[in-house]
């Protein structure tokens, strides 16, 4: 079971999220993508079940670009989405990705960690069946 992190920018938030994931998984189970095309390629590869994906959006334009591949995402991934701000229009666009959790930068990471851990446990349970 791998976890995907998508963020165009490497920043302290992405590094903290990576550390949270590494606490639950081996480092080699984390895949990081910085471009929409590479992310889409990865998501379209055959997998068993759904892949947890952490998406960190730094700018509204990045969210608009991500929405362009929404149909590829919906059935293949479970999304945790972190947005740059809490403007109503940004939140509305974010919900179009149907995330399991939507947060904003500066939000509480313990909630992100709890949701991610639950997603990983669920995926492991399904894998064992």
C-alpha positions as a Markdown table, in Angstrom:
| # | Residue | x | y | z |
|---|---|---|---|---|
| 1 | Unk | 0.0 | 0.0 | 0.0 |
| 2 | Unk | 1.4 | 3.3 | -1.1 |
| 3 | Unk | 0.4 | 6.8 | -0.2 |
| 4 | Unk | 0.7 | 9.6 | -2.8 |
| 5 | Unk | 1.6 | 13.2 | -2.0 |
| 6 | Unk | 0.9 | 15.8 | -4.6 |
| 7 | Unk | 2.2 | 19.3 | -4.2 |
| 8 | Unk | 3.7 | 21.5 | -6.8 |
| 9 | Unk | 5.9 | 23.1 | -4.1 |
| 10 | Unk | 8.1 | 21.5 | -1.5 |
| 11 | Unk | 7.4 | 23.4 | 1.7 |
| 12 | Unk | 7.4 | 22.9 | 5.5 |
| 13 | Unk | 3.8 | 21.6 | 5.5 |
| 14 | Unk | 4.6 | 18.9 | 2.9 |
| 15 | Unk | 7.7 | 17.9 | 4.9 |
| 16 | Unk | 5.6 | 17.6 | 8.1 |
| 17 | Unk | 2.9 | 15.6 | 6.3 |
| 18 | Unk | 5.6 | 13.3 | 4.9 |
| 19 | Unk | 6.9 | 12.7 | 8.4 |
| 20 | Unk | 3.4 | 11.8 | 9.6 |
| 21 | Unk | 3.1 | 9.3 | 6.8 |
| 22 | Unk | 6.6 | 7.9 | 7.5 |
| 23 | Unk | 5.5 | 7.2 | 11.1 |
| 24 | Unk | 2.9 | 4.7 | 9.7 |
| 25 | Unk | 4.6 | 3.5 | 6.6 |
| 26 | Unk | 8.1 | 2.8 | 5.3 |
| 27 | Unk | 9.7 | 5.7 | 3.4 |
| 28 | Unk | 9.7 | 3.7 | 0.1 |
| 29 | Unk | 5.9 | 3.5 | 0.3 |
| 30 | Unk | 5.5 | 7.2 | -0.3 |
| 31 | Unk | 5.2 | 8.5 | -3.8 |
| 32 | Unk | 5.6 | 12.3 | -4.4 |
| 33 | Unk | 4.4 | 14.1 | -7.5 |
| 34 | Unk | 4.9 | 17.7 | -8.5 |
| 35 | Unk | 3.1 | 17.8 | -11.9 |
| 36 | Unk | -0.5 | 17.1 | -12.9 |
| 37 | Unk | 0.6 | 14.9 | -15.8 |
| 38 | Unk | 2.8 | 12.6 | -13.6 |
| 39 | Unk | 0.1 | 12.4 | -11.0 |
| 40 | Unk | -2.5 | 11.4 | -13.6 |
| 41 | Unk | -0.1 | 8.8 | -15.1 |
| 42 | Unk | 0.3 | 7.2 | -11.7 |
| 43 | Unk | -3.4 | 7.2 | -10.8 |
| 44 | Unk | -4.2 | 5.6 | -14.1 |
| 45 | Unk | -1.9 | 2.6 | -13.5 |
| 46 | Unk | -3.7 | -0.6 | -12.4 |
| 47 | Unk | -4.0 | -0.9 | -8.6 |
| 48 | Unk | -6.0 | -3.0 | -6.2 |
| 49 | Unk | -8.4 | -0.9 | -4.3 |
| 50 | Unk | -8.0 | 2.9 | -3.8 |
| 51 | Unk | -4.9 | 4.8 | -3.1 |
| 52 | Unk | -4.8 | 7.4 | -0.3 |
| 53 | Unk | -3.6 | 10.7 | -1.7 |
| 54 | Unk | -2.6 | 13.8 | 0.1 |
| 55 | Unk | -3.0 | 16.9 | -2.0 |
| 56 | Unk | -1.5 | 20.2 | -0.9 |
| 57 | Unk | -2.6 | 23.2 | -3.0 |
| 58 | Unk | -0.5 | 26.4 | -2.6 |
| 59 | Unk | -2.4 | 28.5 | -5.1 |
| 60 | Unk | -5.9 | 28.6 | -6.5 |
| 61 | Unk | -4.6 | 28.1 | -10.0 |
| 62 | Unk | -3.2 | 24.7 | -8.9 |
| 63 | Unk | -6.6 | 23.7 | -7.8 |
| 64 | Unk | -8.2 | 24.7 | -11.1 |
| 65 | Unk | -5.5 | 22.6 | -12.9 |
| 66 | Unk | -6.2 | 19.6 | -10.6 |
| 67 | Unk | -9.9 | 19.9 | -11.3 |
| 68 | Unk | -9.1 | 19.2 | -15.0 |
| 69 | Unk | -8.3 | 15.6 | -14.2 |
| 70 | Unk | -11.1 | 15.0 | -11.7 |
| 71 | Unk | -12.7 | 12.1 | -13.7 |
| 72 | Unk | -9.4 | 10.2 | -13.4 |
| 73 | Unk | -9.3 | 10.8 | -9.6 |
| 74 | Unk | -12.8 | 10.0 | -8.4 |
| 75 | Unk | -12.9 | 6.2 | -8.5 |
| 76 | Unk | -9.2 | 5.4 | -7.9 |
| 77 | Unk | -8.2 | 7.5 | -4.9 |
| 78 | Unk | -9.2 | 8.6 | -1.4 |
| 79 | Unk | -8.3 | 12.3 | -1.1 |
| 80 | Unk | -7.2 | 14.4 | 1.8 |
| 81 | Unk | -7.1 | 18.0 | 0.4 |
| 82 | Unk | -5.3 | 20.9 | 2.0 |
| 83 | Unk | -6.2 | 24.3 | 0.4 |
| 84 | Unk | -4.3 | 27.6 | 0.5 |
| 85 | Unk | -7.2 | 29.5 | 2.1 |
| 86 | Unk | -10.8 | 29.3 | 3.3 |
| 87 | Unk | -12.4 | 31.6 | 0.8 |
| 88 | Unk | -15.9 | 30.2 | -0.1 |
| 89 | Unk | -15.0 | 29.9 | -3.8 |
| 90 | Unk | -11.8 | 27.9 | -3.0 |
| 91 | Unk | -13.7 | 25.6 | -0.6 |
| 92 | Unk | -16.4 | 25.1 | -3.2 |
| 93 | Unk | -13.8 | 24.1 | -5.9 |
| 94 | Unk | -12.1 | 21.8 | -3.4 |
| 95 | Unk | -15.3 | 19.9 | -2.6 |
| 96 | Unk | -15.6 | 19.1 | -6.4 |
| 97 | Unk | -12.8 | 16.6 | -5.8 |
| 98 | Unk | -15.0 | 14.8 | -3.2 |
| 99 | Unk | -12.2 | 14.7 | -0.5 |
| 100 | Unk | -12.5 | 12.5 | 2.6 |
| 101 | Unk | -11.1 | 15.5 | 4.5 |
| 102 | Unk | -10.8 | 19.1 | 3.4 |
| 103 | Unk | -8.5 | 21.4 | 5.4 |
| 104 | Unk | -6.7 | 24.6 | 4.9 |
| 105 | Unk | -3.0 | 25.5 | 5.4 |
| 106 | Unk | -2.4 | 26.3 | 9.0 |
| 107 | Unk | -5.1 | 23.8 | 10.0 |
| 108 | Unk | -4.7 | 21.1 | 12.6 |
| 109 | Unk | -2.4 | 18.3 | 11.3 |
| 110 | Unk | -3.6 | 15.9 | 14.0 |
| 111 | Unk | -6.9 | 15.6 | 12.2 |
| 112 | Unk | -5.1 | 15.0 | 8.9 |
| 113 | Unk | -3.0 | 12.3 | 10.6 |
| 114 | Unk | -6.1 | 10.6 | 12.2 |
| 115 | Unk | -8.0 | 10.5 | 8.8 |
| 116 | Unk | -4.9 | 9.2 | 7.0 |
| 117 | Unk | -4.3 | 6.5 | 9.6 |
| 118 | Unk | -8.0 | 5.4 | 9.3 |
| 119 | Unk | -7.7 | 5.3 | 5.5 |
| 120 | Unk | -4.5 | 3.1 | 5.8 |
| 121 | Unk | -6.2 | 0.7 | 8.3 |
| 122 | Unk | -9.2 | 0.3 | 6.0 |
| 123 | Unk | -7.0 | -0.3 | 3.0 |
| 124 | Unk | -5.0 | -2.9 | 4.8 |
| 125 | Unk | -8.1 | -4.7 | 6.0 |
| 126 | Unk | -9.5 | -4.8 | 2.5 |
| 127 | Unk | -6.1 | -6.1 | 1.2 |
| 128 | Unk | -6.1 | -9.0 | 3.6 |
| 129 | Unk | -9.6 | -10.2 | 2.5 |
